[in-house]
Amino acid sequence: MGKSISRQKLPIGIEDFGEICSEGFYYVDKTGLLGDFLDA
């Protein structure tokens, strides 16, 4: 049959980075975009 897609939880409303990591939430590091944001 078809492939099963596993979904990670989104850390909506969670500010504790440790909790995001330990609970298996999806996380995207956008630190690299800060330069573009500050230059705008």
PyMOL commands that set and color helices and strands:
alter all, ss='L'
color gray80, all
select helices_A, chain A and resi 17-22+31-39
alter helices_A, ss='H'
color red, helices_A
deselect
rebuild
show_as cartoon
